[in-house]
Amino acid sequence: MSSEASSLQMDQTQAGPSLAPPSPLAEPLTNTDFYIGVGLAISSCFFIGSSFIIKKKALLRLSRFGEVRASAGGFGYLREWIWWAGLLTMGLGEAANFAAYAFAPASLVTPLGALSVIISSVMASRFLNEKLNLLGKIGCFLCILGSTIIVIHSPKEKEVEDLQLLFDMLLDPVFILYVICIIGSTAFVACFVAPRHGHTNVVVYIFLCSGIGSLTVMSCKALGLAIRQTLANGGNVFLTWMPWFLIVITVTFIAIQMNYLNKALDIFNTSIVTPVYYVMFTTLVITASAILFKEFTHMRFDDILGDVCGFLIVITAVFLLNAFRDIDITFNDVRGLMRPKMQRVSQYDDEVLVTTNIKERRLSYGSGDVFRKA
């Protein structure tokens, strides 16, 4: 009897862990949901990237007509149909982005927004007469490469599918602390820093957009979950107060984002606003998502390292795409640097000023400190 009891106890012990319900965040994400999320995220980039250009065109048109600029508190852009076209385009992009959050992790969807930087840069060179030089093209390539790495190493765990479970996660003390820090810091910057430094430092208005935007993404994810749960299970979760609270929060946060984003676009060049907004917004969204959903706790170390490296490549690409935009460099200039000095002197001979005064010497790109003798 004692041997049978001990064997029965060993069988129960071995069977115990297999009967334990798996964590909802540890279940693998289906391929269909993953590819739907990636497809929606990529499509949103085309709309959002083009919306920056359309809205910038509207703001430039208003400035030529002498309207009060958005940075000065003017709302003349509300009477401009081009601005509304840009807003509609951005709305389509945000709707696709909103749907993507219901199918894929935020740490995957948000970094893919770098593709919108490529779209806006290419369109800016075409419609706003902004240059896209060799370094910008290299940045576009690296941006696509980094985005591909992020997709490969992104979290593959199943998303939260129960709205009540998500609300329980929202009450996590660490996430509440994050929300308090974001709201407190944005309120301080909006009241005391923005009036003094908002017109001279692009980070001020972009921080307000990005900080509130990270909370917008979390509310959009919860609202998307409510809609998906209603369609999938047949029950109407909108009979409760939670989805309506999320709608009010989402609309309020989006309105705040649009206000400060318009001010940043009105004051600064698109090539500066877009990359700074991307880097800051993506960093804060990944931070909020990691705190709320703890996505990285279920990933292997090589996937975490690949995800981080992909994000760093994208940041480098965005920097190359915009930091050296005003430098007129082509592939022929790079080829010129590889030639011997005498050939370079011959190539740039007409551009080198012969002078004995070192302060008056004018160097052409790639010529170095080589001057032909008089």
C-alpha positions as MATLAB code, in Angstrom:
seq = 'MSSEASSLQMDQTQAGPSLAPPSPLAEPLTNTDFYIGVGLAISSCFFIGSSFIIKKKALLRLSRFGEVRASAGGFGYLREWIWWAGLLTMGLGEAANFAAYAFAPASLVTPLGALSVIISSVMASRFLNEKLNLLGKIGCFLCILGSTIIVIHSPKEKEVEDLQLLFDMLLDPVFILYVICIIGSTAFVACFVAPRHGHTNVVVYIFLCSGIGSLTVMSCKALGLAIRQTLANGGNVFLTWMPWFLIVITVTFIAIQMNYLNKALDIFNTSIVTPVYYVMFTTLVITASAILFKEFTHMRFDDILGDVCGFLIVITAVFLLNAFRDIDITFNDVRGLMRPKMQRVSQYDDEVLVTTNIKERRLSYGSGDVFRKA';
ca = [
       0.000    0.000    0.000;
       2.776    2.410    0.893;
       4.533    1.781   -2.445;
       1.282    2.346   -4.376;
       0.591    5.563   -2.450;
       4.102    6.840   -3.073;
       3.874    6.032   -6.799;
       0.483    7.752   -6.998;
       1.915   10.801   -5.250;
       4.852   10.886   -7.720;
       2.432   10.703  -10.653;
       0.418   13.610   -9.266;
       3.587   15.605   -8.687;
       4.742   15.032  -12.273;
       1.314   15.788  -13.705;
       0.800   18.899  -11.575;
       2.883   21.373  -13.577;
       1.398   20.225  -16.885;
      -2.113   20.898  -15.630;
      -1.288   24.467  -14.562;
      -2.844   27.031  -16.891;
      -0.272   28.885  -18.987;
       0.192   32.603  -18.632;
      -1.907   34.500  -21.167;
       1.156   36.468  -22.240;
       3.294   33.327  -22.697;
       1.124   31.752  -25.390;
       2.538   32.080  -28.917;
       1.061   34.646  -31.267;
      -0.593   33.123  -34.337;
       1.008   33.796  -37.723;
      -2.218   35.310  -39.031;
      -2.440   37.895  -36.241;
       1.286   38.643  -36.526;
       1.220   39.326  -40.271;
      -2.037   41.292  -40.037;
      -0.431   43.519  -37.401;
       2.735   44.009  -39.467;
       0.728   44.750  -42.638;
      -1.444   47.314  -40.887;
       1.609   48.954  -39.299;
       3.405   49.271  -42.655;
       0.321   50.640  -44.433;
      -0.133   53.236  -41.698;
       3.396   54.516  -42.377;
       2.455   55.536  -45.928;
      -0.508   57.584  -44.715;
       1.244   59.133  -41.719;
       4.419   59.965  -43.656;
       2.473   61.735  -46.401;
       0.276   63.557  -43.869;
       3.326   65.418  -42.515;
       4.001   66.829  -45.980;
       0.379   67.760  -46.675;
      -0.024   69.568  -43.353;
       3.312   71.332  -43.800;
       2.178   72.561  -47.225;
      -0.981   73.964  -45.624;
       0.996   75.756  -42.897;
       3.394   77.238  -45.452;
       0.469   78.453  -47.518;
      -1.074   80.157  -44.485;
       2.204   81.894  -43.632;
       2.334   83.358  -47.150;
      -1.184   84.763  -46.709;
      -0.217   86.502  -43.458;
      -2.349   84.351  -41.149;
      -1.464   84.052  -37.454;
       0.869   81.082  -37.227;
       0.021   77.986  -35.208;
       3.137   78.526  -33.093;
       1.688   81.919  -32.043;
      -1.626   80.403  -31.004;
      -3.414   80.889  -34.312;
      -5.965   78.396  -35.611;
      -6.225   79.659  -39.172;
      -5.245   76.222  -40.436;
      -8.740   75.037  -39.480;
     -10.056   77.031  -42.479;
      -7.531   75.503  -44.874;
      -8.801   72.473  -46.816;
      -5.259   71.221  -47.457;
      -4.697   70.947  -43.714;
      -7.918   68.973  -43.369;
      -6.741   66.670  -46.175;
      -3.546   66.110  -44.213;
      -5.544   65.475  -41.061;
      -7.744   62.958  -42.901;
      -4.656   61.201  -44.239;
      -3.164   61.069  -40.777;
      -6.501   59.773  -39.464;
      -6.387   56.892  -41.945;
      -2.837   56.134  -40.895;
      -3.661   56.285  -37.213;
      -6.712   54.053  -37.789;
      -4.495   51.437  -39.432;
      -1.967   51.880  -36.650;
      -4.757   51.611  -34.081;
      -5.905   48.326  -35.627;
      -2.319   47.034  -35.699;
      -2.039   47.401  -31.919;
      -4.953   44.964  -31.556;
      -3.047   42.256  -33.443;
       0.636   42.774  -32.623;
       2.758   43.958  -29.660;
       3.374   47.685  -29.282;
       7.136   47.046  -29.212;
       6.794   45.780  -32.802;
       4.226   48.222  -34.225;
       5.766   51.444  -32.926;
       9.371   51.016  -34.220;
       7.991   50.258  -37.688;
       6.876   53.880  -37.714;
      10.412   54.625  -38.950;
       9.158   53.760  -42.416;
       7.027   56.909  -42.268;
      10.291   58.866  -41.960;
      11.361   57.452  -45.332;
       8.033   58.367  -46.897;
       8.117   61.916  -45.526;
      11.754   62.427  -46.580;
      11.165   61.261  -50.142;
       7.983   63.327  -50.462;
       9.666   66.375  -48.879;
      12.382   66.266  -51.550;
       9.676   66.156  -54.199;
       7.034   68.600  -52.921;
       8.866   70.830  -50.419;
      12.148   71.172  -52.360;
      14.110   69.610  -49.506;
      17.265   67.727  -50.508;
      17.768   63.960  -50.218;
      21.499   63.432  -50.657;
      23.646   60.287  -50.614;
      23.665   60.060  -46.807;
      19.888   60.358  -46.816;
      19.597   57.462  -49.239;
      21.915   55.383  -47.067;
      19.690   56.298  -44.121;
      16.638   55.035  -46.017;
      18.363   51.711  -46.649;
      19.433   51.357  -43.013;
      15.919   52.263  -41.894;
      14.469   49.385  -43.919;
      17.214   47.053  -42.663;
      16.625   47.970  -39.008;
      12.865   47.601  -39.370;
      13.349   44.108  -40.831;
      15.539   43.108  -37.870;
      12.903   44.395  -35.460;
      10.197   42.335  -37.170;
      12.339   39.183  -37.006;
      13.209   39.539  -33.319;
       9.981   41.127  -32.055;
       7.920   39.500  -29.254;
       5.859   36.565  -30.542;
       3.746   36.051  -27.414;
      -0.019   36.190  -27.635;
      -1.650   39.500  -26.827;
      -3.979   40.056  -23.858;
      -7.505   39.184  -25.003;
      -9.513   39.980  -21.886;
     -10.370   43.599  -21.154;
     -10.751   43.036  -17.429;
      -7.298   41.447  -17.293;
      -5.866   44.478  -19.075;
      -7.489   46.855  -16.580;
      -5.969   44.822  -13.750;
      -2.576   45.298  -15.427;
      -3.207   49.041  -15.678;
      -3.406   49.150  -11.869;
       0.174   47.887  -11.566;
       2.051   50.291   -9.222;
       5.018   50.646  -11.586;
       2.766   51.614  -14.519;
       0.814   54.052  -12.340;
       4.135   55.641  -11.361;
       5.038   55.951  -15.054;
       1.693   57.654  -15.814;
       2.175   60.089  -12.916;
       5.704   60.942  -14.107;
       4.549   61.541  -17.700;
       1.544   63.680  -16.765;
       3.522   65.656  -14.191;
       6.490   66.308  -16.471;
       4.354   67.270  -19.490;
       2.270   69.646  -17.356;
       5.443   71.286  -16.045;
       6.948   71.623  -19.539;
       3.695   72.972  -21.027;
       3.254   75.592  -18.293;
       6.813   76.747  -17.581;
       9.273   75.537  -20.255;
       7.300   75.787  -23.517;
       6.481   79.538  -23.261;
      10.189   80.366  -22.887;
      12.030   77.780  -24.974;
       9.409   76.234  -27.263;
      10.341   78.513  -30.187;
      14.065   77.789  -29.983;
      14.316   74.109  -28.957;
      12.533   71.428  -30.973;
      12.671   68.951  -28.080;
      10.160   70.944  -26.000;
       7.074   70.495  -28.171;
       8.164   67.028  -29.326;
       8.442   65.853  -25.723;
       4.875   66.990  -25.087;
       3.704   65.049  -28.172;
       5.711   61.947  -27.309;
       4.920   61.778  -23.599;
       1.185   62.094  -24.106;
       1.495   59.871  -27.194;
       2.887   56.968  -25.181;
      -0.243   57.065  -23.009;
      -2.392   57.383  -26.149;
      -0.946   54.133  -27.505;
      -1.795   52.280  -24.313;
      -5.372   53.593  -24.348;
      -5.685   52.770  -28.068;
      -4.513   49.240  -27.376;
      -7.123   48.828  -24.642;
      -9.847   50.327  -26.836;
      -8.867   48.088  -29.744;
      -9.056   45.107  -27.427;
     -12.586   46.130  -26.376;
     -13.709   46.339  -30.021;
     -12.062   43.041  -30.907;
     -13.545   41.292  -27.872;
     -17.019   42.584  -28.796;
     -16.729   41.317  -32.385;
     -15.179   37.966  -31.457;
     -17.261   36.908  -28.450;
     -20.584   38.444  -29.394;
     -20.916   40.213  -26.044;
     -21.105   43.994  -25.975;
     -18.462   45.323  -23.608;
     -19.576   48.861  -24.494;
     -22.467   48.405  -22.080;
     -19.942   49.028  -19.308;
     -18.216   52.319  -18.477;
     -14.651   51.232  -19.282;
     -14.693   51.502  -23.118;
     -16.335   54.935  -22.997;
     -13.730   56.136  -20.539;
     -11.049   54.912  -22.945;
     -12.676   56.805  -25.838;
     -12.672   60.076  -23.876;
      -9.044   59.576  -22.822;
      -7.929   58.676  -26.351;
      -9.665   61.633  -28.016;
      -8.295   64.053  -25.398;
      -4.728   62.795  -25.734;
      -4.864   62.871  -29.545;
      -6.103   66.475  -29.475;
      -3.189   67.471  -27.233;
      -0.739   65.689  -29.536;
      -2.084   67.422  -32.644;
      -1.873   70.848  -31.013;
       1.793   70.602  -30.077;
       2.746   68.744  -33.243;
       1.278   71.596  -35.319;
       3.342   74.083  -33.337;
       6.532   72.055  -33.877;
       5.882   71.729  -37.627;
       5.117   75.444  -37.915;
       8.376   76.517  -36.274;
      10.915   73.894  -37.308;
      11.845   72.088  -40.507;
      10.099   68.813  -41.247;
      13.483   67.094  -41.500;
      14.106   67.967  -37.845;
      10.637   67.348  -36.409;
      10.126   63.909  -37.953;
      13.263   62.102  -36.660;
      13.219   63.675  -33.201;
       9.535   62.841  -32.841;
      10.133   59.261  -33.977;
      13.028   58.564  -31.619;
      11.411   60.118  -28.555;
       7.925   58.747  -29.220;
       9.152   55.206  -29.949;
      11.401   55.127  -26.893;
       8.591   56.195  -24.558;
       6.070   53.787  -26.133;
       8.456   50.833  -25.805;
       9.102   51.833  -22.197;
       5.389   52.053  -21.400;
       4.674   48.764  -23.190;
       7.507   46.989  -21.393;
       6.196   48.215  -18.035;
       2.553   47.383  -18.740;
       2.757   44.120  -20.697;
       6.212   42.941  -19.575;
       6.826   41.694  -23.117;
      10.587   41.328  -22.751;
      10.296   38.945  -19.800;
       9.112   36.179  -22.173;
      11.770   36.775  -24.855;
      15.101   35.031  -25.271;
      18.269   37.053  -24.807;
      19.219   36.893  -28.503;
      15.777   38.236  -29.489;
      16.063   41.082  -26.981;
      19.550   41.892  -28.272;
      18.335   41.749  -31.895;
      15.375   43.983  -31.087;
      17.606   46.573  -29.411;
      20.181   46.447  -32.229;
      17.441   46.876  -34.820;
      16.116   49.906  -32.969;
      19.624   51.418  -32.729;
      20.119   50.880  -36.470;
      16.854   52.683  -37.143;
      17.902   55.582  -34.905;
      21.221   55.806  -36.797;
      19.331   55.723  -40.095;
      16.999   58.502  -39.006;
      20.010   60.566  -37.916;
      21.770   60.089  -41.261;
      18.563   60.830  -43.096;
      18.137   64.248  -41.548;
      21.274   65.526  -39.782;
      23.285   65.995  -43.004;
      20.391   66.954  -45.259;
      21.895   70.353  -46.145;
      25.236   68.898  -47.264;
      25.424   68.569  -51.035;
      27.133   65.191  -51.330;
      26.741   62.687  -54.152;
      28.307   59.368  -55.099;
      30.710   61.222  -57.412;
      32.093   63.069  -54.378;
      32.821   59.745  -52.671;
      34.543   58.471  -55.807;
      36.584   61.665  -55.851;
      37.899   60.976  -52.356;
      39.220   57.602  -53.533;
      41.323   59.110  -56.340;
      45.011   60.024  -55.934;
      45.712   63.605  -54.838;
      46.928   64.777  -58.227;
      43.730   63.600  -59.907;
      41.667   65.354  -57.241;
      43.596   68.563  -57.827;
      42.852   68.287  -61.527;
      39.167   67.573  -60.902;
      38.614   70.512  -58.561;
      41.148   72.832  -60.216;
      38.517   75.331  -61.296;
      36.979   75.466  -57.808;
      40.198   76.104  -55.817;
      41.086   79.718  -55.161;
      44.801   80.448  -55.444;
      45.762   82.732  -52.579;
      48.509   83.187  -50.053;
      46.146   84.157  -47.260;
      45.074   81.005  -45.404;
      41.871   82.695  -44.180;
      40.718   83.346  -47.739;
      41.216   79.816  -49.019;
      38.033   78.229  -50.314;
      38.005   74.413  -50.260;
      35.754   72.324  -52.436;
      34.297   69.095  -51.084;
      36.851   66.254  -51.185;
      39.801   68.406  -52.203;
      41.441   68.387  -48.771;
      44.190   70.954  -48.190;
      45.631   70.554  -51.679;
      46.205   73.676  -53.769;
      47.782   73.872  -57.163;
      50.852   76.044  -57.438;
      50.515   79.432  -59.121;
];
